[in-house]
Amino acid sequence: MIVTIDGPAGAGKSSISRRLADQLGFAFLDTGAMYRAIALKGLQAGINWGDAEQLVAYAREATIDLSGAKVFLNGEDVSHEIRSQQVTQHTRYAANNVGVREELVRLQREFAVGKDVVTEGRDQGTVVFPNAECKIFLTATPEERARRRVTDLAARGETVSFEEILQQQTRRDEEDSQRDVGPLKKAEDAQELLTDKMTEDEVLHALIEIVRGCQNA
């Protein structure tokens, strides 16, 4: 069974999707980590961000291991680095690159072959796994998402203002929804869950109930 969880930046998809996968005994695929890993590679290499073909080359050459709780890029644990504000600001170059998306979508589909999977991202239910048995659109208001991001960054030792995060988030929402390939979009058959004022445990419980409903359908 494939469970897709899509939604905008800052909706808390990664952490709750991993917990859901653990609860269900499913594999977990964090597709956002894949795009972040390619952006990190670009930063490490000092890439000219206007060189789209070089970014595609990085995606084709990269070995990204998401099989455990950590993210490995070419054998190096980059779990912490890919969540930095600098990587967040540059991930759009990977996400908006058609060639990079084609390569990573191929890898995402390969990952799911023969598995029960919870996969999260922007286009999982619409592009990558359009025939998934259970589709969820996880979201929250812009202000709530910005507050969560500020808190998350503070826990990582990065101080960024709420206003700056909200502005960056708004720009990212626009870019995510307007890109030509794999735009952020709620699948017609997805169930939406608005998580404002919900604890993480409450969100997890609601997701489990949605999945159970899909399994019994």
C-alpha positions as CSV (number, residue, x, y, z in Angstrom):
1,M,0.0,0.0,0.0
2,I,1.2,3.5,-0.8
3,V,0.2,6.4,1.4
4,T,1.0,9.8,0.0
5,I,1.2,12.9,2.1
6,D,1.5,16.2,0.3
7,G,1.3,19.8,1.5
8,P,3.1,23.1,1.6
9,A,6.4,24.0,3.3
10,G,6.3,24.0,7.1
11,A,3.2,21.8,7.4
12,G,5.2,19.4,9.5
13,K,5.0,16.6,6.9
14,S,8.5,15.0,7.4
15,S,8.4,14.4,11.1
16,I,4.8,13.2,11.3
17,S,5.0,11.1,8.1
18,R,8.0,9.3,9.6
19,R,6.1,8.6,12.8
20,L,3.1,7.4,10.8
21,A,5.3,5.0,8.8
22,D,6.8,3.7,12.1
23,Q,3.3,3.1,13.5
24,L,2.1,1.3,10.4
25,G,5.3,-0.7,10.0
26,F,5.7,0.9,6.5
27,A,8.9,2.2,4.8
28,F,9.3,6.0,4.8
29,L,10.3,8.1,1.8
30,D,11.2,11.8,2.6
31,T,11.2,13.2,-1.0
32,G,11.9,16.7,0.3
33,A,15.2,15.4,1.7
34,M,16.2,14.3,-1.8
35,Y,15.8,17.8,-3.3
36,R,17.5,19.3,-0.2
37,A,20.4,16.9,-0.7
38,I,20.9,18.0,-4.3
39,A,20.8,21.6,-3.2
40,L,23.4,20.9,-0.5
41,K,25.6,19.3,-3.2
42,G,25.3,22.4,-5.2
43,L,26.3,24.6,-2.2
44,Q,29.3,22.4,-1.4
45,A,30.5,22.6,-5.0
46,G,30.0,26.3,-5.2
47,I,27.7,25.8,-8.2
48,N,26.5,28.7,-10.5
49,W,22.8,28.3,-9.8
50,G,22.0,29.4,-13.3
51,D,23.8,26.2,-14.6
52,A,20.7,23.9,-14.6
53,E,22.5,21.1,-16.4
54,Q,25.2,20.9,-13.8
55,L,22.5,20.4,-11.1
56,V,21.0,17.6,-13.2
57,A,24.4,16.0,-13.4
58,Y,24.7,16.1,-9.6
59,A,21.3,14.4,-9.3
60,R,22.3,11.6,-11.7
61,E,25.6,11.1,-10.0
62,A,24.4,11.3,-6.4
63,T,23.8,8.3,-4.2
64,I,21.0,9.2,-1.7
65,D,20.3,6.7,1.0
66,L,17.0,7.2,2.9
67,S,16.6,3.7,4.1
68,G,17.2,4.5,7.8
69,A,16.4,7.4,10.1
70,K,19.2,9.4,8.6
71,V,19.9,10.9,5.2
72,F,23.2,10.0,3.5
73,L,24.5,11.8,0.4
74,N,27.3,9.9,-1.3
75,G,28.0,8.0,1.9
76,E,28.0,11.1,4.2
77,D,25.4,11.7,6.9
78,V,23.8,15.0,5.9
79,S,20.7,14.8,8.1
80,H,21.5,18.0,9.9
81,E,23.0,20.0,7.0
82,I,20.0,19.6,4.7
83,R,17.7,21.2,7.2
84,S,19.7,24.4,7.5
85,Q,18.2,27.7,6.4
86,Q,20.8,28.1,3.7
87,V,19.8,24.8,2.1
88,T,16.1,25.7,2.4
89,Q,16.7,28.9,0.5
90,H,18.4,27.1,-2.3
91,T,16.3,24.0,-2.6
92,R,14.0,25.7,-5.1
93,Y,16.8,25.4,-7.7
94,A,16.6,21.6,-7.5
95,A,12.8,21.5,-7.1
96,N,12.2,23.7,-10.1
97,N,14.7,21.9,-12.4
98,V,12.8,19.6,-14.8
99,G,15.8,17.3,-15.2
100,V,16.4,16.9,-11.5
101,R,12.7,16.2,-10.9
102,E,12.7,13.5,-13.6
103,E,15.7,11.8,-12.0
104,L,14.4,12.0,-8.5
105,V,10.9,10.9,-9.4
106,R,12.4,7.8,-11.0
107,L,14.3,7.1,-7.8
108,Q,11.2,7.6,-5.7
109,R,9.2,5.1,-7.8
110,E,12.1,2.6,-7.6
111,F,12.2,3.0,-3.8
112,A,8.5,2.0,-3.5
113,V,8.6,-1.1,-5.6
114,G,7.3,-4.1,-3.6
115,K,6.9,-2.1,-0.4
116,D,4.3,-0.6,1.9
117,V,5.3,3.0,1.9
118,V,4.5,6.4,3.5
119,T,5.8,9.0,1.1
120,E,5.7,12.8,1.6
121,G,6.4,15.8,-0.6
122,R,4.6,18.1,-2.9
123,D,3.6,16.0,-5.9
124,Q,3.4,12.4,-4.5
125,G,-0.3,11.9,-5.0
126,T,-0.6,13.8,-8.2
127,V,2.6,13.0,-10.2
128,V,4.8,10.3,-8.6
129,F,2.1,7.9,-7.3
130,P,-1.2,8.9,-9.0
131,N,-2.7,5.5,-8.3
132,A,-1.8,5.4,-4.6
133,E,-4.4,3.8,-2.4
134,C,-4.4,6.5,0.2
135,K,-3.8,10.2,-0.4
136,I,-3.6,12.9,2.2
137,F,-3.0,16.7,1.9
138,L,-1.5,18.0,5.2
139,T,-1.6,21.7,5.7
140,A,-1.8,24.6,8.2
141,T,-2.3,28.3,7.9
142,P,0.8,30.3,6.7
143,E,1.2,31.9,10.2
144,E,1.2,28.6,11.9
145,R,3.6,27.1,9.5
146,A,6.0,30.1,9.9
147,R,5.8,29.8,13.7
148,R,6.7,26.1,13.5
149,R,9.7,26.8,11.2
150,V,11.0,29.5,13.6
151,T,10.8,27.1,16.5
152,D,12.5,24.3,14.5
153,L,15.4,26.6,13.4
154,A,15.8,27.8,17.0
155,A,16.2,24.2,18.1
156,R,19.0,23.9,15.6
157,G,20.7,27.0,16.8
158,E,19.6,29.3,14.0
159,T,17.8,32.5,14.8
160,V,15.5,33.9,12.1
161,S,12.7,36.3,12.5
162,F,9.0,35.3,12.1
163,E,8.6,38.0,9.4
164,E,11.5,36.8,7.4
165,I,10.4,33.2,7.5
166,L,6.8,34.1,6.6
167,Q,8.1,36.1,3.6
168,Q,10.3,33.3,2.4
169,Q,7.6,30.8,2.9
170,T,5.1,32.8,0.9
171,R,7.6,33.0,-2.0
172,R,8.2,29.3,-1.8
173,D,4.5,28.5,-1.8
174,E,4.1,30.5,-5.0
175,E,7.0,28.8,-6.6
176,D,5.9,25.4,-5.5
177,S,2.3,25.9,-6.9
178,Q,3.4,27.5,-10.1
179,R,6.2,25.3,-11.3
180,D,5.7,23.6,-14.6
181,V,6.6,20.1,-13.4
182,G,5.4,18.5,-10.2
183,P,3.6,21.6,-8.7
184,L,2.2,21.6,-5.2
185,K,-1.4,20.6,-5.8
186,K,-4.0,18.7,-3.8
187,A,-5.0,15.5,-5.6
188,E,-8.7,15.4,-6.4
189,D,-9.0,12.2,-4.3
190,A,-6.9,13.3,-1.4
191,Q,-8.2,13.9,2.1
192,E,-7.2,17.2,3.6
193,L,-6.1,17.6,7.2
194,L,-5.7,21.1,8.6
195,T,-3.4,20.8,11.6
196,D,-3.7,24.3,13.3
197,K,-4.1,23.9,17.1
198,M,-3.4,20.2,16.9
199,T,-0.6,18.5,18.8
200,E,1.7,16.2,16.9
201,D,0.1,13.2,18.7
202,E,-3.4,14.4,17.6
203,V,-2.2,14.8,14.0
204,L,-0.7,11.3,14.1
205,H,-4.0,9.8,15.4
206,A,-6.0,11.6,12.7
207,L,-3.6,10.3,10.0
208,I,-3.9,6.7,11.3
209,E,-7.6,6.9,11.2
210,I,-7.5,8.2,7.6
211,V,-5.2,5.3,6.6
212,R,-7.4,2.8,8.3
213,G,-10.3,4.2,6.4
214,C,-8.4,3.7,3.1
215,Q,-7.5,0.1,4.0
216,N,-11.1,-0.7,4.8
217,A,-12.5,1.0,1.7
